[in-house]
Amino acid sequence: MGQKMVSKNDIVNRIRDITGSAGVLFEDGDLEPYTHDEFATDEYHVTPLAVIKPVTEREVAGIINLCSELGVPVTARGAGTGLSAGCVPCEGGIILSLEKMNKVLEIDEENLSVTVQAGVTLSQLYGAIREAGLFFPPHPGDEGAMIGGLVAANAGGARAVKYGTIKQFIRGLHVVMADGAILNLGGNIMKSSSGYHLLDLMVGSEGTLGIITQATLSLQRPPGSMETLVIPFATIDKAVEAVNVLFKAGIIPFAVEFIEHSVISCVEKLLNKSWPAKKGAASLLVILDGPGEEEVLAQAEGVAEELAACDPLEILLAEQKERQADILELRSMIYEALRPGTGELFDICIPRSRISSHIRFLRTLEDRYGISLPTYGHAGDGNIHTHSMNVTFEEGVVGDPVPGWREKHEHLRKELYADAMKRGGVISGEHGIGLVKREYLPENIGENTVAVMRAIKKALDPRGILNPGKIFS
Ligand SMILES: Cc1cc2nc3c(=O)[nH]c(=O)nc-3n(C[C@H](O)[C@H](O)[C@H](O)COP(=O)(O)OP(=O)(O)OC[C@H]3O[C@@H](n4cnc5c(N)ncnc54)[C@H](O)[C@@H]3O)c2cc1C
């Protein structure tokens, strides 16, 4: 990067000319919340030079122009709920926080779409469209996440198995490029064969190719009815293998999650709520949706019939809405319950049929390294969440620190990723590469593929100012 020597004060003053004083933080005390994301270990904390909070796309373009001129790295930040250190600032760089660009611009009921600024949160989006009787199917677990961050990470969540990830719902994006140019990609349209699909290039780009300022997203009518089933099995193997039977029978649930009971007991204590299944070692949580109650109950019967051959211990239907909500909350809060003892959360994605053999491999890792690896996840799409616990974890009880965890974990991580790759998987199914996984990316997707990614980065950001060092070094 060609550098002119400029002081922090010069940079702050010139940015203030663009955004006004209210949009700039530069005192150490104000910067701390922007030094990290949700990734647990504190080695990925960097203090930015300043945090800038633009309110318009023009301001974003002005800031990027200035940073390009001065050679100052810019890291876009949404809500900082990311789990790969993607929005951790670069040394000597600024944070461009989209939090003030938080307007729902248009709900288009004719074309079933919504246009929002990048800083709109998921919960804000759900609230705004609910009033219009509309529904946005993707549901990544943290509703505080912002649309720009969700697009930049191609976030998934439990409903991706039926409806797809965020990618499937993006019709249009506004993006500020590294030279300050504003691109209007796609639009409120369902199809485009009009040149390179640059919109797709921005999905999962983790702030390295452009700053997303606005998105137009597809909406649907909400399902008329939903049912929740909890199905315990004697072993985790039986639980995850049963999922393949459902798909082979043509049943695609709204969500299908696998959860070991040792994990769930930890959340039960946290929430003071109980998981309906008491028998067995693991459960499948199957959520079904459809236009009407009769149809969804018929689907539930279909699930029971298909799974009869898989030795379920029982099939529990949560009829009351409150009970359904409790079950979902117990699943959603697993991360929070394990968080105090989590050193790293993995999110590999492998072919669905190989989940059980991967979990068997995890058990051998636990034995060899003496590190607990509570595991649960999206059984329908092979996206598995494994926590590497830096404390003991037995029968749902978080205990004492594991001696030498850091060093052992480094070896464990290598083996875990190698196993995912051997089974035809990727090291990230939904959280992104960021800083945390970049060292493993070439081995995973191939040196040649990473070389093409680097070439794209160089062409679009020749001075390397947009979130440099993320995805690849
Ligand atoms: C409790 C919990 C549950 C979660 N559950 C899920 C889940 O089920 N599925 C899932 O996929 N993820 C999940 N996540 C991870 C996280 O919520 C997602 O990765 C989300 O997409 C991050 O959004 P954010 O606004 O917080 O982005 P940030 O963390 O702020 O940033 C993420 C990345 O996007 C870039 N970025 C942010 N905004 C922009 C922009 N406007 N333009 C360009 N680049 C930008 C950043 O530079 C960074 O690289 C979970 C996280 C938590 C804490």
The ligand as a Gaussian input file, in Angstrom:
#p B3LYP/6-31G(d) Opt

LIG

0 1
 C      -25.586000     -16.228000      19.251000
 C      -25.163000     -16.225000      17.809000
 C      -25.820000     -17.057000      16.923000
 C      -25.452000     -17.067000      15.584000
 N      -26.125000     -17.886000      14.732000
 C      -25.806000     -17.898000      13.426000
 C      -26.498000     -18.756000      12.526000
 O      -27.385000     -19.497000      12.907000
 N      -26.123000     -18.708000      11.228000
 C      -25.140000     -17.888000      10.772000
 O      -24.862000     -17.888000       9.587000
 N      -24.469000     -17.077000      11.609000
 C      -24.771000     -17.057000      12.908000
 N      -24.089000     -16.240000      13.774000
 C      -22.985000     -15.404000      13.274000
 C      -23.351000     -13.945000      12.881000
 O      -24.562000     -13.521000      13.446000
 C      -23.382000     -13.824000      11.362000
 O      -22.097000     -14.096000      10.833000
 C      -23.829000     -12.454000      10.837000
 O      -23.878000     -12.530000       9.440000
 C      -22.901000     -11.318000      11.235000
 O      -23.586000     -10.085000      11.016000
 P      -23.055000      -8.738000      11.713000
 O      -23.911000      -7.614000      11.285000
 O      -22.888000      -8.925000      13.149000
 O      -21.633000      -8.624000      10.978000
 P      -20.211000      -8.298000      11.597000
 O      -19.829000      -9.325000      12.603000
 O      -20.157000      -6.896000      12.015000
 O      -19.295000      -8.489000      10.293000
 C      -19.192000      -9.742000       9.663000
 C      -18.372000      -9.600000       8.365000
 O      -19.106000      -8.835000       7.410000
 C      -18.396000      -7.658000       7.042000
 N      -19.399000      -6.599000       6.915000
 C      -20.263000      -6.165000       7.861000
 N      -21.065000      -5.218000       7.349000
 C      -20.675000      -5.035000       6.066000
 C      -21.118000      -4.179000       5.010000
 N      -22.128000      -3.320000       5.179000
 N      -20.476000      -4.246000       3.820000
 C      -19.459000      -5.121000       3.632000
 N      -19.010000      -5.954000       4.583000
 C      -19.624000      -5.922000       5.779000
 C      -17.393000      -7.429000       8.150000
 O      -16.273000      -6.707000       7.690000
 C      -17.052000      -8.849000       8.540000
 O      -16.112000      -9.385000       7.648000
 C      -24.411000     -16.218000      15.123000
 C      -23.752000     -15.388000      16.019000
 C      -24.115000     -15.388000      17.353000
 C      -23.385000     -14.476000      18.292000

